[in-house]
Amino acid sequence: MENLFFGVVPGKIDFRDYKIKYKNIATAVNFPEQFELSLSKAKHQGAVGSCVAFSLSLIFEYFNNKETGTNTIMSTSYIYGNRRNSNWKKPGMRTREALKNACEYGDVSKDLMPKNIEVPNAIIYFEENISELKEKGRVNCFKKFFKITSINAMKECLMNYGPILVVVKWYNNSEIDRQGVLNFNISRKNYNGQHCMVCYGWNKDGWKI
């Protein structure tokens, strides 16, 4: 059985996922050696399998700041407890289902739903508050999301749209070194689930997550 501590529940491939079409085909020479978006400070999910919600809340914060100029901290529990478009009621989330909810329900500020609790209590917490907060959440809805299928597309989206939700496989020997680098080029042993993070740029050494 997979260890879902980090919180991504693998979903089935859906060929209906929208793929963005570019007017120009981007090549490596079109991009600077490094690029970085300004994000809110990373949050600590603790022992709750809420990495999808934590990552999505950072993206909500980015666009909220871009549109309003305010630095509002957004709720993770509003996202994590929302299972209305999902039959998965256990710890962790399917990213596609969380994104669909982000388009329909949006997110609210953390002060309205501040808890970071595991399901099923997270679901109960959401349902207790949704009738009061639904209209406030819809103010912050995403309009759409799309699948990115190449490195060049990632860079183009970062420069033209904003931060990217990414999911990686995690292993028992996955670790971040003293320089803050997670190396994916070494041999991985003992698959241990999947983890959701936010990509906000790149440099000569790799992606910034």
C-alpha positions as CSV (number, residue, x, y, z in Angstrom):
1,M,0.0,0.0,0.0
2,E,1.3,3.5,-0.9
3,N,2.3,5.9,1.8
4,L,0.2,8.9,1.1
5,F,1.8,11.1,3.7
6,F,2.7,13.8,1.1
7,G,-0.9,13.7,-0.1
8,V,-1.2,13.1,-3.9
9,V,-3.6,10.4,-4.8
10,P,-2.8,9.2,-8.4
11,G,-5.7,9.8,-10.8
12,K,-6.5,8.0,-14.0
13,I,-5.2,9.6,-17.2
14,D,-7.9,11.7,-18.8
15,F,-7.4,12.6,-22.5
16,R,-10.0,15.3,-22.2
17,D,-7.6,17.5,-20.2
18,Y,-7.3,20.8,-22.0
19,K,-3.9,21.4,-23.6
20,I,-2.9,24.9,-24.4
21,K,-2.1,25.8,-27.9
22,Y,0.8,28.3,-28.6
23,K,0.9,30.7,-31.5
24,N,4.7,30.2,-31.7
25,I,6.7,27.1,-31.0
26,A,9.1,28.0,-28.2
27,T,12.7,26.8,-28.3
28,A,15.4,26.9,-25.7
29,V,17.0,30.1,-27.2
30,N,13.7,32.0,-26.5
31,F,14.2,31.8,-22.8
32,P,16.6,33.6,-20.3
33,E,19.1,31.5,-18.3
34,Q,17.0,32.1,-15.2
35,F,13.5,33.3,-14.3
36,E,11.6,33.7,-11.1
37,L,8.1,34.7,-10.0
38,S,7.4,36.2,-6.6
39,L,5.5,33.9,-4.4
40,S,4.2,33.9,-0.8
41,K,6.3,32.1,1.8
42,A,6.0,28.3,1.6
43,K,3.7,26.7,4.1
44,H,4.3,23.5,6.2
45,Q,1.6,20.9,5.8
46,G,2.8,18.9,8.9
47,A,1.5,15.4,9.1
48,V,-1.6,16.1,7.1
49,G,-1.8,14.8,3.5
50,S,-2.8,18.2,2.2
51,C,0.1,19.1,-0.2
52,V,-2.3,19.6,-3.1
53,A,-4.3,22.1,-1.0
54,F,-1.1,23.8,0.3
55,S,0.2,24.2,-3.3
56,L,-3.0,25.4,-4.7
57,S,-3.4,28.0,-2.0
58,L,0.0,29.5,-2.9
59,I,-1.2,29.8,-6.5
60,F,-4.4,31.5,-5.3
61,E,-2.3,33.9,-3.3
62,Y,-0.2,34.7,-6.4
63,F,-3.1,35.6,-8.6
64,N,-4.9,37.4,-5.8
65,N,-1.9,39.6,-5.2
66,K,-1.5,40.2,-9.0
67,E,-5.1,41.3,-9.3
68,T,-5.7,43.2,-6.1
69,G,-2.2,44.1,-4.8
70,T,-3.0,42.6,-1.4
71,N,-1.0,39.8,0.3
72,T,-3.9,37.8,1.6
73,I,-3.0,34.4,3.0
74,M,-5.5,31.9,1.6
75,S,-7.1,28.9,3.3
76,T,-5.8,25.3,2.7
77,S,-8.6,23.7,4.6
78,Y,-11.3,25.2,2.3
79,I,-9.5,23.3,-0.5
80,Y,-8.6,20.2,1.3
81,G,-12.0,19.5,2.8
82,N,-13.9,20.1,-0.5
83,R,-14.6,16.7,-1.9
84,R,-17.8,17.6,-3.7
85,N,-16.4,16.6,-7.1
86,S,-14.6,13.6,-5.8
87,N,-15.4,10.1,-4.5
88,W,-12.1,10.0,-2.7
89,K,-12.8,10.6,1.0
90,K,-9.5,9.4,2.4
91,P,-6.3,11.3,3.2
92,G,-4.7,13.0,0.2
93,M,-6.3,14.5,-3.0
94,R,-6.4,13.9,-6.7
95,T,-5.0,17.0,-8.3
96,R,-7.5,17.1,-11.2
97,E,-10.5,16.9,-8.8
98,A,-8.9,19.7,-6.7
99,L,-8.5,21.8,-9.8
100,K,-12.1,21.3,-10.8
101,N,-13.2,22.5,-7.4
102,A,-10.9,25.5,-7.7
103,C,-12.7,26.5,-10.8
104,E,-16.2,26.0,-9.2
105,Y,-15.6,27.0,-5.5
106,G,-12.4,29.0,-5.5
107,D,-10.8,29.7,-2.2
108,V,-11.3,32.0,0.8
109,S,-8.8,33.8,3.1
110,K,-7.2,31.7,5.8
111,D,-8.8,33.7,8.6
112,L,-12.2,32.4,7.5
113,M,-11.1,28.7,7.6
114,P,-7.7,28.5,9.4
115,K,-7.4,24.8,10.4
116,N,-5.1,22.2,8.9
117,I,-6.8,19.0,9.8
118,E,-7.0,15.5,8.2
119,V,-10.1,14.0,6.7
120,P,-12.8,13.1,7.6
121,N,-12.7,16.0,10.0
122,A,-11.5,18.3,7.2
123,I,-14.6,17.4,5.1
124,I,-16.9,18.0,8.1
125,Y,-15.2,21.4,8.6
126,F,-15.7,22.4,5.0
127,E,-19.4,21.3,4.9
128,E,-20.0,23.3,8.2
129,N,-18.8,26.5,6.5
130,I,-19.5,26.2,2.8
131,S,-23.0,27.7,2.8
132,E,-21.7,30.8,4.5
133,L,-18.4,31.0,2.5
134,K,-19.4,29.8,-1.0
135,E,-20.0,33.3,-2.5
136,K,-16.7,34.6,-1.0
137,G,-14.8,31.6,-2.5
138,R,-16.3,32.1,-5.9
139,V,-14.7,35.6,-6.1
140,N,-11.4,33.8,-6.3
141,C,-12.2,31.0,-8.8
142,F,-9.9,29.9,-11.5
143,K,-11.5,30.1,-15.0
144,K,-9.7,27.0,-16.4
145,F,-6.7,24.8,-16.1
146,F,-4.6,23.0,-18.7
147,K,-2.0,20.2,-19.0
148,I,1.6,21.1,-19.8
149,T,3.6,18.5,-21.7
150,S,7.1,19.8,-22.3
151,I,9.9,21.8,-20.7
152,N,9.6,24.6,-23.2
153,A,5.8,24.8,-22.5
154,M,6.6,25.0,-18.7
155,K,8.9,27.9,-19.2
156,E,6.5,29.7,-21.6
157,C,3.6,29.3,-19.1
158,L,5.7,30.6,-16.2
159,M,6.7,33.7,-18.1
160,N,3.2,34.4,-19.6
161,Y,0.7,33.0,-17.0
162,G,2.1,32.3,-13.6
163,P,3.2,29.5,-11.2
164,I,2.6,25.8,-12.1
165,L,1.2,23.0,-10.0
166,V,3.5,20.0,-10.3
167,V,3.3,16.4,-9.1
168,V,6.4,14.2,-8.6
169,K,6.9,10.6,-7.5
170,W,8.5,10.4,-4.1
171,Y,10.9,7.7,-2.9
172,N,12.3,6.7,0.5
173,N,15.7,8.1,-0.6
174,S,14.4,11.3,-2.0
175,E,16.0,14.2,0.0
176,I,16.9,17.8,-0.4
177,D,20.6,18.6,0.1
178,R,22.1,21.5,2.1
179,Q,21.9,23.7,-1.0
180,G,18.2,23.1,-1.1
181,V,18.4,21.0,-4.3
182,L,16.3,17.9,-4.9
183,N,18.2,15.8,-7.4
184,F,16.0,13.6,-9.7
185,N,18.9,12.2,-11.7
186,I,20.1,9.7,-9.1
187,S,18.7,6.2,-8.8
188,R,15.4,6.1,-6.8
189,K,14.5,3.3,-4.5
190,N,11.2,2.2,-2.8
191,Y,8.4,4.3,-4.3
192,N,6.6,6.1,-1.5
193,G,3.7,7.9,-3.1
194,Q,3.5,11.3,-4.8
195,H,4.0,14.9,-3.7
196,C,2.5,18.1,-5.0
197,M,4.5,21.3,-5.2
198,V,4.5,24.7,-7.0
199,C,7.1,25.5,-9.7
200,Y,7.8,29.3,-9.8
201,G,10.8,29.6,-12.1
202,W,14.2,28.1,-13.1
203,N,17.9,28.7,-13.2
204,K,20.9,27.0,-14.8
205,D,20.7,24.1,-12.2
206,G,17.0,23.3,-12.6
207,W,13.5,24.2,-11.6
208,K,12.6,26.4,-8.6
209,I,10.0,24.7,-6.5
